[in-house]
Amino acid sequence: MAVTRRIVLLGGGFSDDPDTLLDDFTLTITGRTRPKVCFVPTASGDSAGYIERFYAAFSSRECEPAHLPLFRREPRDLRDFVLSQDVVYVGGGNTANLLAVWRLHGLDVILREAYEAGVLLCGISAGSACWFDACVTDSFGSVGPLLDGVGLLQGSLCPHYDGEAERRPVYLSAIREGTLPPGWAIDDGAAAHFADGVVTEVVTRRPEATVHRVARGPAGDVAETPLPARLLPPASARS
């Protein structure tokens, strides 16, 4: 039986949103009653506060939460641990640093294997940008293009498209000039589910948020195409 390779890009989650809608959506995609969810806080330097917020958010859910530290690495087999998970949830922070540390520990190779094996990969901000060939990032201070990534998804990504004023103009300019390949821009509050490299669904926790396809036209213009998004019902409506 063919395995579906899945990635969810999150424009919010337990660390940003006052509700659980985007994280709940991610858990439902696994199809498991009690999925194993591993938080990877590398981009924040394994921030203790960030890890605590993850456990505070997920310990009460129908899942088995764990986290994977790399700055104070625990003596365990990374490959066996990652491949035993149902969800790998990558936190936000510094995308460039995340990529460097992952490669030093060989985690980028393991995550590619996990992706091919059907483990659901997801993340917010740096944790969504890292899966592409390139992205827009503030890893070096000012916002600019980063021609680097794990490359599980083709093209580029711009997170915080409507949440940080400098992101959108930098991304449009980079695509117009050919500095970045065409790609996707995700508003805060939206999420996109990619299956085998194709967007299969966009959901949102607020009506005005969505995911945009951004590409350069033959005349050098840049087209932004917002994708239809399904508004997630509040938790009270699902109880």
C-alpha positions in Angstrom: 0.0 0.0 0.0 1.4 3.4 -1.0 2.2 5.8 1.9 0.9 9.4 1.7 3.6 11.9 2.6 2.1 14.7 4.6 3.1 18.2 5.8 1.0 20.8 7.5 2.0 24.4 7.4 0.7 26.3 10.4 0.1 30.0 10.6 -0.5 29.7 14.3 -0.8 27.1 17.0 -0.3 26.5 20.7 2.3 29.2 21.1 0.3 32.0 19.4 -3.4 31.4 19.3 -6.0 31.7 22.1 -7.7 28.5 20.8 -6.7 25.0 19.8 -8.2 25.0 16.3 -5.1 24.7 14.1 -3.4 22.1 16.3 -6.7 20.1 16.6 -6.9 20.1 12.8 -3.4 18.8 12.6 -4.1 15.9 15.0 -7.2 14.8 13.1 -5.1 14.3 10.0 -3.2 11.5 11.6 -6.4 9.4 11.8 -5.2 8.0 15.1 -7.1 7.9 18.4 -4.1 8.9 20.4 -1.2 10.0 18.2 2.4 10.4 19.3 3.4 14.0 18.9 7.0 15.1 19.1 7.9 18.8 19.5 11.2 19.9 18.0 12.2 23.3 19.5 15.6 23.6 17.7 14.8 27.0 16.1 14.3 28.5 19.6 17.6 27.0 20.9 15.5 24.5 22.8 13.8 27.2 24.8 12.6 25.8 28.2 9.6 28.1 28.2 8.6 27.0 24.7 8.8 23.3 25.7 6.8 24.0 28.8 4.1 25.7 26.7 4.0 22.7 24.4 3.4 20.2 27.2 0.8 22.6 28.8 -1.1 22.6 25.5 -0.8 18.9 24.5 -0.8 17.0 27.8 -4.5 17.4 28.2 -5.2 16.3 24.6 -5.8 12.8 23.3 -2.2 12.3 22.3 1.2 11.3 23.7 3.5 14.3 23.8 7.2 14.2 23.7 10.0 16.6 22.7 13.4 16.3 21.0 16.2 18.4 22.4 19.4 18.8 20.4 21.3 21.5 22.3 21.4 19.1 25.3 20.9 16.0 23.4 19.6 13.0 25.3 21.3 9.6 24.8 18.8 8.0 22.4 18.7 6.8 18.9 17.4 9.8 16.9 16.2 7.7 14.0 14.3 5.1 16.1 12.7 7.9 18.1 11.6 10.1 15.2 10.3 7.1 13.1 8.2 6.0 16.1 6.2 9.2 16.1 2.9 10.0 14.4 3.5 13.8 14.3 6.7 15.8 14.3 5.8 19.4 15.3 8.6 22.0 14.6 8.5 25.2 16.5 9.4 28.7 15.4 12.5 30.7 15.8 15.7 31.0 13.7 15.3 29.1 10.4 19.0 29.3 9.4 20.2 28.0 12.8 17.6 25.2 12.8 18.9 23.9 9.5 22.6 24.1 10.6 21.9 22.2 13.8 19.7 19.6 12.1 22.5 18.8 9.6 25.1 18.6 12.3 23.1 15.9 14.1 21.8 14.3 10.9 18.2 15.1 11.8 17.5 16.5 8.3 18.1 13.0 6.8 16.0 11.3 9.4 13.1 13.7 8.9 13.2 13.0 5.2 13.0 9.3 5.9 10.1 9.9 8.3 8.3 11.9 5.7 8.7 9.1 3.2 7.4 6.6 5.9 4.2 8.6 6.4 5.0 10.5 9.6 3.1 13.8 9.6 5.5 16.8 9.6 4.2 20.2 10.7 5.4 23.4 12.1 4.9 27.1 12.6 7.0 30.0 11.2 10.6 28.6 10.9 8.9 25.2 11.5 6.9 25.6 8.3 9.6 27.4 6.2 12.2 24.8 6.7 10.4 22.1 4.6 10.9 24.1 1.4 13.8 24.8 -1.0 13.9 28.4 0.1 12.0 31.0 2.2 11.8 34.5 3.6 13.3 34.8 7.0 14.6 37.2 9.6 17.3 34.7 10.7 20.0 37.3 10.1 18.1 40.3 11.5 16.3 42.1 8.7 13.8 40.1 6.6 15.3 38.6 3.4 15.5 35.5 1.2 17.2 32.3 2.4 18.1 30.0 -0.4 18.2 26.9 1.8 15.9 24.4 3.2 15.2 20.7 3.7 13.6 20.6 0.2 10.7 18.2 0.9 8.4 20.8 -0.7 9.3 22.5 -3.9 9.6 26.3 -4.2 9.6 28.9 -1.4 7.5 29.9 1.6 6.7 33.2 3.3 5.3 32.8 6.8 3.5 35.7 8.6 2.3 37.0 5.3 -0.3 39.4 6.8 1.1 39.4 10.4 4.5 41.2 9.9 4.4 44.2 7.6 7.8 43.7 6.0 7.3 40.1 4.9 4.9 40.5 2.0 6.9 43.3 0.1 10.2 41.4 0.5 8.7 38.2 -0.7 7.0 39.8 -3.8 10.2 41.6 -4.7 12.3 38.5 -4.4 10.0 36.5 -6.7 9.7 39.4 -9.1 13.5 39.6 -9.3 14.0 35.8 -9.5 15.9 35.7 -6.2 13.4 33.2 -4.9 11.4 30.6 -6.8 7.6 30.8 -6.9 5.9 29.5 -3.8 3.4 30.0 -1.0 2.6 32.6 1.5 0.7 31.8 4.7 -1.4 34.3 6.7 -1.4 34.1 10.4 -4.4 32.0 11.5 -4.4 29.7 8.4 -3.0 26.2 7.8 -2.3 24.2 4.6 -2.2 20.5 4.3 0.1 19.2 1.7 -0.2 15.5 0.6 2.5 14.2 -1.7 3.6 17.8 -2.4 0.1 19.0 -3.4 -2.1 21.3 -1.3 -5.2 19.3 -0.5 -6.9 21.6 2.0 -6.6 25.1 3.5 -8.2 25.9 6.8 -8.4 29.0 8.9 -9.4 30.1 12.4 -10.3 33.6 11.2 -12.3 34.5 8.0 -9.8 36.9 6.4 -6.8 34.5 6.6 -5.7 32.0 4.0 -2.8 30.7 2.0 -1.7 32.3 -1.3 0.1 31.0 -4.3 2.7 33.5 -5.4 4.3 33.2 -8.8 6.0 35.4 -11.4 4.2 35.9 -14.7 5.7 36.0 -18.2 5.7 39.8 -18.2 7.6 40.0 -14.9 4.6 40.7 -12.8 3.9 38.8 -9.7 0.5 37.2 -9.1 -0.9 36.4 -5.7 -3.7 33.8 -5.8 -5.6 33.3 -2.5 -6.7 29.7 -2.0 -10.3 28.9 -0.8 -10.1 28.2 2.9 -12.5 26.3 5.2 -13.3 28.2 8.4 -12.8 26.0 11.4 -15.7 26.0 13.8 -15.0 27.1 17.4 -14.4 24.3 19.9 -17.8 25.1 21.6 -19.6 24.3 18.3 -17.9 20.9 18.2 -18.7 19.8 21.7 
